[in-house]
Amino acid sequence: MAAVSNILFLVHRLPYPPNKGDKVRSYHLLRHLQKNHRVFLGTFIDDPDDVQHLPVLQAMCKDLHVEHIEPRSAKIKSLSGLLTGEPLTLTYYRNAGMQRWVQQTVAEHKLQACVVFSSAMAQYAQPLLPDLPMLVDFVDVDSAKWTQYAPAHRWPLSMVYRREGRRLLAYERAVAAQAHCSYFVTPNETALFVSQAPEAKGRVQSMGNGVDCDFFKPDARFATPFEQGEEALVFTGAMDYWPNIDGVSWFVADMLPHLLASHPSLRFYIVGRSPSPQVKALAGPHVVVTGTVPDVRPYLQHASAVVAPLRVARGIQNKILEAMAMQQPVVTVNSCADAIGASAGQGLLRADKPEEFVTALLGLLESPADRAALGERARHYVEHECSWQAHLKKIDHDLASTFAPSDASANPIATATA
């Protein structure tokens, strides 16, 4: 699009640094939008360490408004939704300061559209309808995630999670009905939502994740972080996120002992920020919990194998794309492999049962030449099939369709650059 437009971008978590799944996608979406538009970004910080990164976002945006969330107190506040009948996700992110900034921004600037990242932020855009078109990146069907969590937890959490799944689905359906366009990260997620919200058929589409292959690529300068003589199995991810916690706990309990029987030098590295007490408790002679590391790339590059045993997972897993870009084959569950689309011959090995994980990993550990060949094919696959530009260009046409013919002439930037 030649004309520069003013876009309100609402994101539930600071989209920088891109060091966890949702922040990777929201950061690249921000980068994509700011190439052709002036972006007014409203977002939340839930990690005090992220404050240092605000100058990066200020340089990318026309205006940046940040509200701070303390997760523990926000969870308590969110319980008000039990009284109002709302999803707790909405009350968790409800903030008077954010609402005031949105209203002020709309009053002071001619905005052409609002892009919402995650359904929780739609509550700030809905009062602007229909004057300001809303495009929503749901990413995943979050309501299904909460429903899926319920059986794995005891009462009363199981009851709360089931309730959240029902209430959030009703809200997601309402948002999709109001949005100009809505997106989910995979065709499977899109189909899942349509199966639960049939009225949304034709109004939602998939917009996949990509990977930065210039950043995630093998480099001879990366020194190994592992001890000499050990075989390192690696999992990367935010370790306060329950699907990741469940995945590594399952791997340590049901897969690692069988692998150690024939490979006693194995060590399982759990690499990622904010490990929960349950994750920290896994640490031992054959399990290393690193916490935050300066760079995950050396861990991926020098791993003997990379695993993603995610029993509860939605959408495309960036951790898998990053490992493949680092020329590593990955062993993961069928649902994660389906979302990415690569085959075993392209470096994505499927395993749903512990014995299947063990068989696949033994094959990689015992044949370094085959592992290297699969790694090269994995890199080739993501280079050709998983670029951010190819995926995110979908939103350009949808944004353009919201702009009135007079928008370009009414926009001082567009007039100046015409």
C-alpha positions as CSV (number, residue, x, y, z in Angstrom):
1,M,0.0,0.0,0.0
2,A,1.5,3.3,-1.0
3,A,-0.4,5.5,1.4
4,V,0.6,5.7,5.1
5,S,-2.3,5.2,7.5
6,N,-2.8,5.5,11.2
7,I,-3.3,2.1,12.9
8,L,-4.2,1.4,16.5
9,F,-2.5,-1.8,17.6
10,L,-3.6,-3.3,20.9
11,V,-1.5,-6.2,22.3
12,H,-2.0,-8.0,25.6
13,R,1.8,-8.4,26.3
14,L,4.7,-6.1,25.3
15,P,5.7,-7.4,21.8
16,Y,9.4,-7.2,22.6
17,P,11.8,-8.9,23.1
18,P,10.5,-11.7,20.9
19,N,11.5,-14.4,23.4
20,K,8.3,-16.4,23.7
21,G,5.6,-17.6,21.4
22,D,3.0,-14.8,21.5
23,K,5.6,-12.1,21.6
24,V,7.4,-13.5,18.6
25,R,4.2,-13.3,16.6
26,S,3.1,-9.9,17.9
27,Y,6.6,-8.4,17.3
28,H,6.7,-9.5,13.7
29,L,3.2,-8.3,13.2
30,L,4.2,-4.9,14.6
31,R,7.3,-4.8,12.3
32,H,5.1,-5.6,9.3
33,L,2.5,-3.0,10.2
34,Q,5.0,-0.2,10.8
35,K,6.6,-0.6,7.4
36,N,3.5,1.0,5.8
37,H,1.6,2.7,8.6
38,R,2.0,4.9,11.6
39,V,1.3,2.6,14.6
40,F,-0.2,3.7,17.9
41,L,0.6,0.8,20.2
42,G,-1.2,0.1,23.5
43,T,0.1,-2.9,25.5
44,F,0.9,-4.3,28.9
45,I,4.1,-5.3,30.7
46,D,3.9,-8.3,33.0
47,D,7.6,-8.8,33.4
48,P,9.6,-5.9,35.0
49,D,12.7,-6.9,33.0
50,D,10.9,-5.9,29.8
51,V,11.0,-2.2,30.8
52,Q,14.5,-1.9,29.5
53,H,13.2,-2.7,26.0
54,L,10.7,0.2,25.7
55,P,13.1,2.4,23.7
56,V,13.0,-0.2,20.9
57,L,9.3,0.0,20.6
58,Q,9.2,3.7,21.0
59,A,11.4,4.0,17.9
60,M,9.0,1.8,16.0
61,C,5.7,3.5,16.9
62,K,4.1,6.9,16.5
63,D,2.9,6.6,20.1
64,L,3.4,3.9,22.7
65,H,1.2,3.5,25.8
66,V,2.2,0.8,28.4
67,E,0.3,-0.3,31.5
68,H,1.9,-2.6,34.1
69,I,0.3,-5.8,35.2
70,E,1.4,-7.7,38.3
71,P,0.3,-11.2,37.5
72,R,-0.6,-12.3,41.0
73,S,-2.8,-9.3,41.8
74,A,-4.3,-9.3,38.3
75,K,-5.4,-12.9,38.9
76,I,-7.1,-11.9,42.1
77,K,-8.7,-8.9,40.3
78,S,-9.9,-11.1,37.5
79,L,-12.1,-13.1,39.9
80,S,-14.6,-10.3,39.7
81,G,-15.6,-12.0,36.5
82,L,-17.2,-14.7,38.6
83,L,-19.7,-12.1,39.8
84,T,-20.3,-10.3,36.5
85,G,-20.5,-13.5,34.4
86,E,-17.6,-12.4,32.2
87,P,-14.6,-14.5,31.2
88,L,-11.8,-14.0,33.7
89,T,-9.5,-13.3,30.8
90,L,-11.3,-10.0,30.2
91,T,-11.3,-8.8,33.7
92,Y,-7.6,-9.8,34.0
93,Y,-6.7,-7.3,31.3
94,R,-9.3,-4.6,32.2
95,N,-7.5,-1.3,32.9
96,A,-8.9,2.2,33.2
97,G,-5.6,3.7,32.1
98,M,-5.6,1.8,28.9
99,Q,-9.2,2.7,28.2
100,R,-8.4,6.4,28.7
101,W,-5.4,6.3,26.3
102,V,-7.4,4.6,23.6
103,Q,-10.2,7.2,23.9
104,Q,-7.6,10.0,23.8
105,T,-5.8,8.6,20.8
106,V,-9.1,8.2,18.9
107,A,-10.0,11.8,19.7
108,E,-6.7,13.3,18.7
109,H,-5.8,11.3,15.6
110,K,-7.5,10.2,12.5
111,L,-7.3,6.4,12.7
112,Q,-8.1,4.2,9.8
113,A,-8.3,0.8,11.6
114,C,-7.6,-1.1,14.8
115,V,-5.6,-4.3,14.9
116,V,-6.3,-6.4,18.0
117,F,-3.8,-9.1,19.1
118,S,-5.6,-11.7,21.3
119,S,-9.3,-11.6,22.1
120,A,-8.7,-10.0,25.5
121,M,-7.8,-6.7,23.9
122,A,-10.9,-6.5,21.8
123,Q,-12.7,-5.0,24.8
124,Y,-10.9,-1.7,24.1
125,A,-11.8,-1.7,20.4
126,Q,-15.5,-2.6,20.7
127,P,-16.6,0.8,21.9
128,L,-15.0,2.3,18.7
129,L,-17.2,0.2,16.4
130,P,-18.5,0.7,13.7
131,D,-16.5,3.9,13.1
132,L,-13.2,2.3,13.5
133,P,-12.9,-1.1,11.7
134,M,-11.5,-3.9,13.9
135,L,-9.2,-6.7,12.7
136,V,-8.5,-9.4,15.3
137,D,-5.6,-11.9,15.5
138,F,-7.0,-14.5,17.8
139,V,-3.9,-16.6,17.2
140,D,-5.4,-19.7,18.9
141,V,-8.8,-20.7,20.0
142,D,-8.0,-19.8,23.6
143,S,-11.4,-21.0,24.9
144,A,-10.5,-24.5,23.7
145,K,-7.2,-24.2,25.6
146,W,-9.0,-23.6,28.9
147,T,-11.4,-26.4,28.3
148,Q,-8.4,-28.7,27.5
149,Y,-6.7,-27.7,30.7
150,A,-9.7,-28.7,32.9
151,P,-9.3,-32.5,33.0
152,A,-5.7,-32.2,34.0
153,H,-6.5,-30.2,37.2
154,R,-8.3,-30.9,40.4
155,W,-11.4,-29.1,41.6
156,P,-11.9,-26.2,42.0
157,L,-9.5,-25.3,39.2
158,S,-11.1,-27.8,36.9
159,M,-14.5,-26.1,37.4
160,V,-13.0,-22.6,36.8
161,Y,-11.2,-23.7,33.6
162,R,-14.4,-25.3,32.2
163,R,-16.3,-22.1,33.0
164,E,-13.6,-20.0,31.4
165,G,-13.7,-22.1,28.3
166,R,-17.5,-21.7,27.9
167,R,-17.6,-17.9,28.7
168,L,-14.5,-17.1,26.6
169,L,-15.9,-19.0,23.6
170,A,-19.1,-16.9,23.8
171,Y,-17.0,-13.8,23.8
172,E,-14.8,-15.0,21.0
173,R,-17.9,-15.6,18.9
174,A,-19.2,-12.1,19.6
175,V,-15.8,-10.5,18.7
176,A,-15.6,-12.5,15.4
177,A,-19.1,-11.4,14.5
178,Q,-18.1,-7.7,15.0
179,A,-14.6,-7.9,13.4
180,H,-13.9,-6.8,9.8
181,C,-11.6,-9.8,9.6
182,S,-10.3,-12.4,12.1
183,Y,-7.3,-14.7,12.0
184,F,-6.1,-17.9,13.5
185,V,-2.6,-19.3,13.3
186,T,-3.4,-22.6,11.4
187,P,-6.2,-24.0,9.2
188,N,-6.8,-26.5,12.0
189,E,-7.4,-23.7,14.5
190,T,-9.7,-21.9,12.0
191,A,-11.7,-25.1,11.4
192,L,-11.9,-25.7,15.2
193,F,-13.4,-22.2,15.7
194,V,-15.8,-22.5,12.9
195,S,-17.0,-25.9,14.2
196,Q,-17.8,-24.1,17.5
197,A,-19.0,-20.9,15.9
198,P,-20.6,-21.9,12.6
199,E,-21.9,-18.4,12.0
200,A,-18.2,-17.3,11.6
201,K,-17.7,-19.4,8.4
202,G,-16.3,-17.2,5.7
203,R,-15.4,-14.4,8.3
204,V,-12.2,-16.1,9.7
205,Q,-9.1,-17.3,8.0
206,S,-5.7,-18.7,8.9
207,M,-2.5,-16.5,9.0
208,G,0.5,-18.7,9.9
209,N,3.6,-18.0,11.9
210,G,7.0,-17.6,10.4
211,V,10.6,-17.8,11.6
212,D,13.5,-15.3,11.1
213,C,15.9,-17.5,9.2
214,D,18.5,-14.8,9.2
215,F,18.6,-14.8,13.0
216,F,18.1,-18.5,13.6
217,K,20.8,-20.1,11.5
218,P,23.9,-22.2,12.4
219,D,27.0,-20.2,13.2
220,A,30.5,-21.5,13.9
221,R,31.0,-18.8,16.4
222,F,28.4,-20.3,18.8
223,A,30.4,-22.2,21.5
224,T,28.7,-25.3,22.9
225,P,27.0,-24.7,26.3
226,F,27.3,-28.4,27.1
227,E,29.9,-30.4,29.0
228,Q,32.3,-32.5,27.0
229,G,31.1,-36.0,26.4
230,E,27.5,-35.5,27.2
231,E,24.6,-36.0,24.8
232,A,22.2,-33.1,25.2
233,L,18.5,-33.3,24.6
234,V,17.0,-29.8,24.5
235,F,13.5,-28.3,25.1
236,T,13.1,-24.5,24.8
237,G,10.1,-22.4,26.0
238,A,8.7,-20.2,28.7
239,M,8.7,-22.4,31.7
240,D,5.9,-20.8,33.6
241,Y,3.5,-21.8,30.8
242,W,1.5,-24.9,31.8
243,P,1.6,-26.8,28.5
244,N,5.4,-26.5,28.6
245,I,5.5,-27.6,32.3
246,D,3.3,-30.6,31.5
247,G,5.4,-31.5,28.4
248,V,8.8,-31.5,30.2
249,S,7.3,-33.3,33.2
250,W,5.9,-36.0,30.9
251,F,9.2,-36.4,29.1
252,V,11.3,-36.7,32.3
253,A,8.9,-39.3,33.8
254,D,8.1,-41.4,30.8
255,M,10.8,-41.1,28.2
256,L,14.1,-40.1,29.7
257,P,14.6,-43.2,31.9
258,H,14.2,-45.5,28.8
259,L,16.7,-43.4,26.8
260,L,19.2,-43.4,29.7
261,A,19.2,-47.2,29.7
262,S,21.2,-47.2,26.4
263,H,22.6,-43.6,26.5
264,P,23.8,-43.0,30.1
265,S,25.6,-39.8,29.1
266,L,22.3,-38.1,28.2
267,R,21.2,-34.9,29.9
268,F,17.9,-33.2,29.3
269,Y,18.2,-29.4,29.1
270,I,15.1,-27.4,29.9
271,V,15.9,-24.0,28.5
272,G,13.6,-21.0,29.2
273,R,12.6,-18.2,31.4
274,S,10.7,-18.3,34.7
275,P,10.8,-22.0,35.5
276,S,8.0,-22.9,37.9
277,P,8.6,-24.8,41.1
278,Q,7.4,-28.0,39.4
279,V,10.0,-27.5,36.7
280,K,12.8,-26.7,39.1
281,A,12.0,-29.9,41.0
282,L,12.9,-31.9,37.9
283,A,16.5,-30.8,38.1
284,G,19.0,-33.6,38.9
285,P,22.0,-35.5,37.5
286,H,20.4,-36.0,34.1
287,V,18.1,-32.9,34.0
288,V,19.3,-29.3,33.8
289,V,16.9,-26.4,34.3
290,T,18.7,-23.3,32.9
291,G,16.2,-20.5,33.5
292,T,16.7,-17.5,31.3
293,V,19.7,-17.7,28.9
294,P,21.2,-14.9,26.8
295,D,20.7,-16.8,23.6
296,V,18.9,-20.1,22.9
297,R,20.7,-20.6,19.6
298,P,23.9,-22.3,21.0
299,Y,21.7,-24.8,22.8
300,L,19.8,-25.6,19.7
301,Q,22.8,-25.8,17.4
302,H,24.9,-28.1,19.6
303,A,22.0,-30.3,20.8
304,S,22.2,-34.0,20.1
305,A,18.4,-33.9,19.6
306,V,15.5,-31.4,20.1
307,V,12.1,-32.4,21.5
308,A,8.7,-30.8,21.8
309,P,6.6,-33.3,23.8
310,L,3.5,-31.0,24.1
311,R,0.4,-32.9,25.0
312,V,-1.6,-29.7,25.4
313,A,-0.7,-27.3,22.6
314,R,-2.5,-24.9,20.3
315,G,-1.3,-23.7,16.9
316,I,2.2,-23.4,15.5
317,Q,5.0,-23.8,18.0
318,N,7.7,-21.2,17.3
319,K,10.2,-23.3,19.3
320,I,9.9,-26.0,16.6
321,L,10.4,-23.6,13.7
322,E,13.4,-22.1,15.5
323,A,15.0,-25.4,16.0
324,M,14.4,-26.4,12.4
325,A,15.9,-23.1,11.2
326,M,19.0,-24.0,13.4
327,Q,19.3,-27.1,11.2
328,Q,17.9,-29.5,13.9
329,P,15.3,-32.2,13.3
330,V,12.6,-32.1,16.0
331,V,10.6,-34.9,17.6
332,T,7.1,-33.7,18.5
333,V,3.5,-34.8,18.8
334,N,1.2,-35.2,15.8
335,S,-0.9,-32.1,16.6
336,C,2.2,-29.8,16.5
337,A,3.6,-31.5,13.4
338,D,0.3,-31.1,11.6
339,A,0.2,-27.3,12.4
340,I,3.6,-26.9,10.7
341,G,3.1,-29.3,7.8
342,A,6.6,-30.7,7.4
343,S,7.1,-34.5,7.1
344,A,9.5,-36.8,8.8
345,G,11.7,-36.6,5.7
346,Q,11.7,-32.8,6.2
347,G,13.0,-33.0,9.7
348,L,9.8,-33.2,11.8
349,L,9.4,-36.6,13.4
350,R,6.0,-37.5,14.9
351,A,5.5,-39.3,18.2
352,D,2.4,-39.3,20.4
353,K,3.3,-42.2,22.8
354,P,6.4,-42.4,25.1
355,E,7.7,-45.4,23.2
356,E,7.4,-43.5,19.9
357,F,9.4,-40.7,21.3
358,V,12.1,-43.1,22.5
359,T,12.3,-44.9,19.2
360,A,12.6,-41.7,17.2
361,L,15.2,-40.2,19.5
362,L,17.3,-43.3,19.5
363,G,17.3,-43.2,15.8
364,L,18.7,-39.7,15.8
365,L,21.2,-40.3,18.6
366,E,22.6,-43.4,17.0
367,S,22.9,-42.1,13.5
368,P,24.6,-38.6,13.5
369,A,24.9,-38.6,9.7
370,D,21.1,-39.2,9.3
371,R,20.4,-36.5,11.9
372,A,22.6,-34.0,10.1
373,A,20.9,-34.8,6.8
374,L,17.4,-34.3,8.3
375,G,18.6,-31.1,9.9
376,E,19.6,-29.7,6.5
377,R,16.2,-30.6,5.1
378,A,14.5,-29.0,8.1
379,R,16.3,-25.8,7.5
380,H,15.4,-25.9,3.8
381,Y,11.7,-26.4,4.7
382,V,11.4,-23.4,6.9
383,E,13.4,-21.2,4.6
384,H,10.9,-21.9,1.8
385,E,7.7,-22.4,3.6
386,C,7.8,-20.3,6.8
387,S,8.8,-16.7,6.1
388,W,7.0,-14.0,8.1
389,Q,6.5,-11.8,5.0
390,A,4.7,-14.6,3.1
391,H,2.2,-15.1,6.0
392,L,1.6,-11.6,7.2
393,K,1.0,-10.1,3.8
394,K,-2.6,-11.4,4.2
395,I,-3.4,-8.6,6.5
396,D,-2.4,-5.9,4.0
397,H,-5.3,-6.6,1.6
398,D,-7.7,-6.8,4.5
399,L,-6.5,-3.5,6.0
400,A,-6.7,-1.8,2.6
401,S,-10.3,-2.9,2.2
402,T,-11.2,-1.0,5.4
403,F,-9.9,2.3,4.2
404,A,-12.3,4.8,2.7
405,P,-11.3,6.4,-0.6
406,S,-10.8,9.7,1.2
407,D,-8.4,8.3,3.8
408,A,-5.3,8.9,1.8
409,S,-6.1,12.6,1.1
410,A,-7.2,13.2,4.7
411,N,-4.0,11.7,6.1
412,P,-1.2,14.4,6.3
413,I,1.5,11.8,6.0
414,A,-0.1,10.2,2.9
415,T,-0.5,13.7,1.4
416,A,3.2,14.6,2.1
417,T,4.5,11.4,0.6
418,A,2.2,11.2,-2.4
